[in-house]
Amino acid sequence: MKTVIHKADSRGVADHGWLKSYHTFSFSSYQNIERMNFGKLRVLNDDLVKPKMGFGTHPHQNMEIISIPLSGALSHKDSMGNKRAIEVGEVQVMSAGTGLTHSEFNDSKTDATNFLQLWIIPETMGVAPNYEQRKFETSERKNILQTVVAPKDKLEGDALPISQQAYIYRTNLDAGNSVILNIKNSDNGFYVFVTEGNVAVSENILDKRDAIGVWESEAITIFANKNSEVIIIEVPMN
C-alpha cells in the first residue's frame, strides 16, 4: 500500500473577491510540481462563490467535469442547451469531449454557494459532449456507500456516466461506523476527501477538508471518529 496525505491547509488558495477557491492540485495561478494530479484525477477545487456572482461563459474540451454542491445552489447554462440549477444533494457531470461552453452563477442575493468541482482525464479523447445531473438521497448513503458516478460502460444503480474507468462514492457516517471499499480494478487508487467530520483511513486521521490518496491496495476502510461526510474518488493511476 502506498499513500499520500494532503492536509486542508496545504492546498493552494486563490481569492478573487467574488470567488475564493482552494486547489488540491495545481490549477490556474497555483502551480506545484508535486501536486499535479492523483492518477487520472486532475482537479479538485473547493469553491466559494459570493451572492449574485459566478463564472462567465468559458470553454472546456476533453475532460470529465463533475460538480457537487455542498451549500447553496448554482445556475448552469451550456452550449448543449441545458439551463438548470444545481442544488445540494445533486451531482452534475459533463463530458466535455470535442468541446463545449458553459457558465455557472450563484443567483442568491444573500447566500454564498460552496461546491466541489472535479476534473478527471477521460479514457478516450474526442467523445461527443454529454451533460447529466441527478439528485441522490442522503438517506441512501447513511453509513453505507452510495455510487454517484461510474464509467458509462459499467453503470450501476442511479450513477451518472463519465468517459473513464473511474467511480465517485459518497457516504455519511455516524460516529463509530465504518465502510469498506474494495478496488474495482487493480490499477486504480482511492482518493478520500473529508467534507465534514473526522475519520481514520489506514491509521491516518483526517479532519474536515483533509484528503488521502491510497493505491496498490485491494481495499480501504474509512472509520468515523465523529459524524462525518466523505467523498471517495476511485481512478486509474496510469
C-alpha positions as CSV (number, residue, x, y, z in Angstrom):
1,M,0.0,0.0,0.0
2,K,1.1,3.5,-0.9
3,T,-0.4,6.7,0.5
4,V,-0.2,10.4,0.1
5,I,-1.8,12.9,2.6
6,H,-3.0,16.3,1.6
7,K,-4.0,18.4,4.6
8,A,-6.6,21.1,4.2
9,D,-4.1,23.9,4.9
10,S,-1.6,22.6,2.3
11,R,-4.0,23.5,-0.6
12,G,-3.4,26.4,-2.9
13,V,-5.7,29.4,-2.3
14,A,-7.0,31.9,-4.8
15,D,-9.1,34.9,-3.5
16,H,-10.7,36.8,-6.4
17,G,-13.1,38.7,-4.1
18,W,-16.2,37.2,-5.7
19,L,-14.7,33.7,-5.6
20,K,-12.5,32.0,-3.0
21,S,-11.1,28.8,-4.3
22,Y,-9.0,26.1,-2.6
23,H,-7.0,24.0,-5.1
24,T,-6.0,20.4,-4.0
25,F,-3.9,20.1,-7.3
26,S,-2.2,22.7,-9.5
27,F,-4.7,25.0,-11.1
28,S,-4.5,28.4,-12.7
29,S,-2.1,30.6,-10.6
30,Y,-1.4,27.8,-8.1
31,Q,1.3,25.6,-9.6
32,N,3.1,22.9,-7.5
33,I,5.0,20.2,-9.4
34,E,4.4,17.8,-6.5
35,R,0.6,18.4,-6.7
36,M,-0.3,17.9,-10.4
37,N,-2.8,15.1,-10.0
38,F,-3.7,11.8,-8.4
39,G,-3.8,9.3,-11.2
40,K,-6.5,10.5,-13.6
41,L,-7.9,12.9,-11.1
42,R,-6.5,16.2,-12.3
43,V,-8.5,18.9,-10.4
44,L,-10.3,19.1,-7.1
45,N,-11.4,22.6,-6.4
46,D,-13.3,23.7,-3.3
47,D,-15.1,26.9,-4.5
48,L,-17.0,29.5,-2.5
49,V,-19.0,31.9,-4.8
50,K,-20.4,35.1,-3.4
51,P,-24.1,36.0,-3.9
52,K,-25.0,37.3,-7.4
53,M,-21.6,36.3,-8.7
54,G,-20.4,33.5,-10.9
55,F,-18.3,32.1,-13.8
56,G,-19.0,33.7,-17.2
57,T,-19.2,31.6,-20.3
58,H,-16.0,29.6,-20.9
59,P,-14.9,26.6,-22.9
60,H,-13.8,23.0,-22.0
61,Q,-12.5,20.2,-24.1
62,N,-11.6,16.5,-23.4
63,M,-12.2,16.5,-19.7
64,E,-14.8,14.8,-17.4
65,I,-16.1,17.6,-15.1
66,I,-18.1,16.8,-12.0
67,S,-19.7,19.4,-9.8
68,I,-21.0,18.6,-6.3
69,P,-22.8,21.5,-4.4
70,L,-22.2,21.5,-0.6
71,S,-24.3,24.5,0.2
72,G,-26.4,26.9,-1.8
73,A,-27.2,26.4,-5.5
74,L,-25.6,27.2,-8.8
75,S,-27.3,28.0,-12.0
76,H,-25.9,26.3,-15.1
77,K,-26.2,27.1,-18.8
78,D,-24.3,25.5,-21.6
79,S,-23.9,25.3,-25.4
80,M,-25.8,22.0,-25.5
81,G,-29.0,23.8,-24.5
82,N,-29.0,22.8,-20.8
83,K,-30.2,25.5,-18.4
84,R,-30.7,24.3,-14.9
85,A,-29.9,25.0,-11.2
86,I,-27.7,22.5,-9.4
87,E,-28.7,22.2,-5.7
88,V,-27.4,20.4,-2.6
89,G,-27.9,16.7,-2.9
90,E,-27.4,16.8,-6.7
91,V,-24.4,15.8,-8.7
92,Q,-23.7,17.2,-12.2
93,V,-21.4,15.6,-14.8
94,M,-20.2,17.0,-18.1
95,S,-18.2,15.1,-20.7
96,A,-16.6,18.0,-22.5
97,G,-15.2,15.8,-25.3
98,T,-14.9,17.6,-28.6
99,G,-15.8,20.9,-26.9
100,L,-18.5,22.9,-25.1
101,T,-19.0,26.2,-23.4
102,H,-20.9,26.8,-20.1
103,S,-21.5,29.3,-17.3
104,E,-22.2,28.9,-13.6
105,F,-23.8,31.6,-11.4
106,N,-25.0,32.0,-7.8
107,D,-28.4,33.5,-8.1
108,S,-28.9,34.1,-4.4
109,K,-28.9,37.7,-3.2
110,T,-27.8,36.8,0.3
111,D,-26.1,33.4,0.5
112,A,-22.8,32.1,-0.8
113,T,-22.6,28.9,-2.7
114,N,-19.9,26.3,-1.9
115,F,-19.3,23.5,-4.4
116,L,-16.6,21.0,-5.3
117,Q,-15.5,20.7,-8.9
118,L,-13.5,17.7,-10.0
119,W,-11.8,17.1,-13.4
120,I,-11.0,13.6,-14.5
121,I,-8.9,12.9,-17.6
122,P,-11.0,10.9,-20.0
123,E,-10.3,7.4,-21.2
124,T,-11.0,8.4,-24.8
125,M,-10.5,11.8,-26.4
126,G,-12.9,13.4,-28.7
127,V,-16.2,11.9,-27.4
128,A,-19.5,13.6,-28.1
129,P,-20.2,16.1,-25.3
130,N,-22.7,15.0,-22.7
131,Y,-24.5,16.6,-19.7
132,E,-26.4,14.9,-16.9
133,Q,-27.4,15.7,-13.3
134,R,-29.3,13.8,-10.7
135,K,-30.4,14.1,-7.1
136,F,-29.1,11.5,-4.7
137,E,-31.0,10.9,-1.4
138,T,-28.9,11.4,1.8
139,S,-30.7,8.5,3.4
140,E,-29.2,6.2,0.8
141,R,-25.7,6.9,1.9
142,K,-26.2,6.7,5.7
143,N,-23.4,4.5,6.9
144,I,-23.2,2.9,3.5
145,L,-21.5,3.7,0.2
146,Q,-23.5,5.5,-2.5
147,T,-22.2,5.4,-6.0
148,V,-22.9,8.7,-7.8
149,V,-20.6,8.5,-10.8
150,A,-19.4,5.4,-12.8
151,P,-18.0,4.5,-16.2
152,K,-20.6,4.9,-18.9
153,D,-20.0,1.3,-20.0
154,K,-20.3,-0.1,-16.4
155,L,-23.1,1.9,-14.9
156,E,-24.6,0.7,-11.6
157,G,-27.8,1.9,-9.9
158,D,-28.5,5.6,-10.5
159,A,-24.8,6.5,-11.0
160,L,-24.1,9.3,-13.6
161,P,-21.9,8.3,-16.6
162,I,-18.4,9.5,-17.4
163,S,-15.9,8.5,-20.1
164,Q,-13.3,7.0,-17.8
165,Q,-13.0,3.8,-15.7
166,A,-13.5,5.9,-12.5
167,Y,-16.1,6.0,-9.8
168,I,-17.2,8.6,-7.2
169,Y,-18.8,7.5,-4.0
170,R,-20.4,9.4,-1.1
171,T,-21.1,8.3,2.4
172,N,-22.4,10.0,5.6
173,L,-21.1,8.1,8.6
174,D,-22.3,8.4,12.1
175,A,-19.6,8.3,14.8
176,G,-18.3,4.8,15.3
177,N,-19.4,3.5,11.9
178,S,-17.2,2.5,9.0
179,V,-17.3,1.5,5.4
180,I,-15.0,-0.8,3.4
181,L,-14.2,0.0,-0.3
182,N,-12.9,-2.8,-2.5
183,I,-11.0,-1.7,-5.5
184,K,-12.8,-2.2,-8.9
185,N,-9.5,-2.5,-10.8
186,S,-6.0,-3.4,-9.6
187,D,-4.6,-0.4,-11.5
188,N,-6.9,2.0,-9.6
189,G,-6.4,4.1,-6.5
190,F,-8.7,5.8,-4.0
191,Y,-8.7,9.5,-3.2
192,V,-10.6,10.2,0.0
193,F,-11.8,13.7,0.7
194,V,-13.5,14.7,4.0
195,T,-16.1,17.3,3.5
196,E,-17.2,17.3,7.2
197,G,-16.1,15.5,10.4
198,N,-13.1,13.4,11.3
199,V,-12.2,9.9,10.0
200,A,-9.4,7.4,10.1
201,V,-8.1,5.8,6.9
202,S,-5.3,3.3,7.0
203,E,-4.4,4.6,10.5
204,N,-4.3,8.2,9.3
205,I,-6.6,10.7,10.9
206,L,-8.3,13.2,8.6
207,D,-10.2,16.3,9.6
208,K,-12.6,18.5,7.6
209,R,-11.2,19.1,4.1
210,D,-8.2,16.8,4.6
211,A,-7.6,14.1,2.0
212,I,-5.6,10.9,1.5
213,G,-4.7,9.0,-1.7
214,V,-4.2,5.3,-1.4
215,W,-3.0,3.0,-4.2
216,E,-1.5,-0.5,-4.6
217,S,-4.2,-1.7,-2.1
218,E,-7.1,-4.0,-2.7
219,A,-9.3,-2.3,-0.1
220,I,-9.5,0.5,2.4
221,T,-11.6,1.1,5.5
222,I,-13.0,4.5,6.5
223,F,-13.9,4.8,10.2
224,A,-15.7,7.8,11.5
225,N,-14.4,9.2,14.8
226,K,-17.4,11.6,14.8
227,N,-20.3,12.2,12.4
228,S,-18.7,12.7,9.0
229,E,-19.3,13.2,5.3
230,V,-16.8,11.8,2.9
231,I,-16.4,11.7,-0.9
232,I,-14.2,9.0,-2.4
233,I,-12.9,9.1,-6.0
234,E,-11.6,5.9,-7.5
235,V,-9.5,6.5,-10.5
236,P,-6.9,4.7,-12.8
237,M,-3.4,5.6,-11.6
238,N,-1.9,5.3,-15.1
